[in-house]
Amino acid sequence: MDSASASIPAAKNLVLVGGGHSHALALRMLAMEPLAGVQITVVSDVAHAPYSGMLPGFIAGYYTYDEAHIDVRRLCQFAGAHFVQAECVGVDVSSKKVLLKGRSALAFDAVSINTGSTPRMDNVPGADTFAIGSKPVPALLQKWNSIIARAKSGSRQSIAIVGGGAGGVEIALCMKRRLGDQGDVTLVHRAPEILETHNPKVRHLFSQLLEERGITVHTGEGVIEVRNGQLLCNSGRTVEADHLLWVTSASPAEWIANSGLKTDTNGFLLVSPTLQSVSHPFVFGAGDAATIEGKPRPKSGVFAVRMAKPLLDNLRHFFNGEPLRAYRPQKEFLSLIGTANGEAVASRKFLAWRSSLMWQLKDRIDRKFMRKFEDLPLMPGMAEAPEPASGARTDSLADEVSELRRRSQMRCLGCAAKVGSSILTGALDRLRSERSDSPALALLDHAEDAAVFAVPGGMEMVQTVDYLPALVDDPLLFGRIATLHCFSDIFAMGALPHSALATALVPFASDTVAGETLFQLLSGVVDVLEETGAALYGGHTAEGNVLALGLTCNGFAAPGSTMEKSTPACGHSIILTKAIGTGTLFAASMRLKARGRWIDSAIASMSLSNLTASRILREYHASACTDVTGFGLAGHLLEMLRPLRRIARLDIEAIPLLAGAVDTSSGGILSSLHRQNSRAMHGLETPEAISRHAAYPLLFDPQTSGGLLAMVPREKSSDCVAALIAAGYPETTVIGSIDDAAPAAENAALIRF
Ligand SMILES: Cc1cc2nc3c(=O)[nH]c(=O)nc-3n(C[C@H](O)[C@H](O)[C@H](O)COP(=O)(O)OP(=O)(O)OC[C@H]3O[C@@H](n4cnc5c(N)ncnc54)[C@H](O)[C@@H]3O)c2cc1C
């Protein structure tokens, strides 16, 4: 979390649903001028949102993935907003909650919807099943990558595109350009002419272009049914192709109308000129997802971009209790449609100008727009958010924030720094009501001040404690990662998880904001406890400057059944179950130097429980096992080797690395713990070539919720790796072996290459 949002206590929650063009720009502006006193959470189903203006150019191969996508995760960090990667499935307008697929709902004081649109596919039988829509874009790009791969391997591909608007025509030209002789492209359009919303000269220009490029065009053909590889048209014509793409008129997500929000006749969120829902003024909407009452405009990225500023201004006014201002969208706009040969056609009213200059203009505009999201300065001002000038605002938010500031300055320490009991009770009540049948919460109702439980007869109790400040800003995700991290020692020992007591540190904020943070945090904890078969027995909370979580974890084990870490057997193979690199990646993320997708894969790795891996390693008779955490791979391996002075031979090439970890570490971005960890170097015998290897610094990289490191009999190691991969640990690898040789002499290096 950036210090701007941390320095002013949050009094209200704003949830931005969708990382579309309007929200992306609004976030950029928020970084420059924060919305003081408001905790902003962005919900997006993707970490990298495609930029529509460059999408056809990306398909044609003119732009790279990063050039054509907005890194929403990184942008949120820049803006001091929490990023929650999840799909919104509805808004509960009565309890003011955003409903998410597969995770707890998010409470809000205001919500803004900028989730775009998808082509309508439900009105033609078979379209949903046999064709792929131009949106969601990630699915389209996945399909396109597979088409390209097949074409590259020499197999000629045929594509039929339904929809002859600007999107369909541009995609047709770009796909043909990229496939060349390896592809046939056909365009099918319902109206008598393509591009019917553009002037006749533009239509003529593109009709000629399509013909010149060998693209077959069928106009006046409405598709009435789609079958596998076939489009059936109302004239009786059948168009056959290997791949069917759907680029027809925009349609809204069904959840908007299903949420009880008033919509236009097509189901788009109906908003007033202030961009507020006409039925629920605390719901805002922008971009394709919304239609302004009395001022409908084409569903185009141009409008989504233009709406960003009025949307943000009105959100500010809303929270500050000021009158909102009407936004008047322009009626005409200049379209620049690429022709996939270094030219573009400028289209506006009666203008039709095809020229390379127009492509240069379009390219310059698009690149300039995207630079706003790529070049994110670490502004000195980010550290200190501007204080609301005293007496400058008399609205309710300003009053609430100044009251919170006053209270935050007067906050007592010791026991008085605890989160208020009503906040805790509220969060726990909500957990109980939303997850009434969760076994992880079954004992919480009867909890005493201290946990009391019986250790089953003949068993031993295994107990561990760990604590970490949040490294991701989504409290639920952090709760999950922290719980897995804290339980990791229990898993590594092969004990049966039983229970946990939580110590939660929640940033000082209003009761509503702190309560929501605590609820989300505990939801993440409970998710893991449920999967693990353990229960939450109680805990304590406190207010702090940052979100943090500690857990005391309990497990049971039959005497002598636990896996120990310091007993690696001679000749055994060394297995690592997860890739390494979280330390450098999150250090880079803090400096806005990590790509969102690198952080995505690091999060996926950290969110993976070590429980099953531990069971498998036990089945394969691991002689020793530990989890890789703060000391890094080398530090933890040395811990395992030292007691018996065993020697490990590591294969540096085999060590699995998280995507981006080499980029960030070789760029000199290392975790603050790295320097201390690299003191372990004296325990390594490192040839020159190894010390220059790109993976070498990562041996000392501290891991959060890292994988298990275990020694398994050599003859069983391939089967063990296969079993771990099949169980969902795809990065599992044999990274070396324990020497058969006699123990190393005192002070001799224990890790060799
Ligand atoms: C092929 C093609 C080319 C185009 N070219 C142009 C062009 O050159 N210029 C132009 O102005 N317009 C163009 N358009 C139109 C343009 O794509 C849209 O009008 C524009 O993207 C709308 O922007 P938006 O911000 O409303 O939504 P989007 O850009 O669609 O962004 C919405 C975001 O919300 C996310 N999201 C969606 N649903 C959910 C959910 N339930 N939960 C969480 N997140 C969600 C999506 O992943 C996405 O990142 C083109 C369209 C197509 C199909």
The ligand as an ORCA input file, in Angstrom:
! r2SCAN-3c Opt
* xyz 0 1
  C     -11.768     -5.604    -32.304
  C     -12.171     -4.327    -31.664
  C     -11.468     -3.185    -31.970
  C     -11.830     -1.989    -31.387
  N     -11.124     -0.890    -31.707
  C     -11.466      0.292    -31.172
  C     -10.726      1.457    -31.464
  O      -9.784      1.438    -32.243
  N     -11.108      2.607    -30.856
  C     -12.161      2.653    -30.000
  O     -12.454      3.720    -29.487
  N     -12.870      1.575    -29.698
  C     -12.564      0.390    -30.257
  N     -13.299     -0.726    -29.950
  C     -14.375     -0.634    -28.975
  C     -13.761     -0.694    -27.614
  O     -13.110     -1.924    -27.436
  C     -14.730     -0.543    -26.459
  O     -15.654      0.443    -26.750
  C     -13.925     -0.156    -25.234
  O     -13.021     -1.168    -24.918
  C     -14.836      0.087    -24.062
  O     -14.042      0.460    -23.006
  P     -14.482      0.190    -21.515
  O     -13.534      0.943    -20.690
  O     -15.916      0.497    -21.370
  O     -14.359     -1.359    -21.319
  P     -13.172     -2.411    -21.625
  O     -12.052     -1.780    -22.361
  O     -13.838     -3.542    -22.275
  O     -12.693     -2.756    -20.184
  C     -13.493     -3.464    -19.280
  C     -12.598     -4.192    -18.317
  O     -13.390     -4.775    -17.305
  C     -13.020     -6.126    -17.101
  N     -14.224     -6.853    -16.721
  C     -15.246     -7.193    -17.527
  N     -16.188     -7.836    -16.814
  C     -15.737     -7.915    -15.547
  C     -16.277     -8.466    -14.353
  N     -17.471     -9.051    -14.324
  N     -15.558     -8.384    -13.216
  C     -14.335     -7.786    -13.224
  N     -13.792     -7.240    -14.332
  C     -14.487     -7.290    -15.476
  C     -12.466     -6.583    -18.449
  O     -11.532     -7.634    -18.323
  C     -11.816     -5.312    -18.964
  O     -10.475     -5.244    -18.553
  C     -12.934     -1.937    -30.513
  C     -13.629     -3.097    -30.212
  C     -13.249     -4.284    -30.779
  C     -14.014     -5.523    -30.462
*
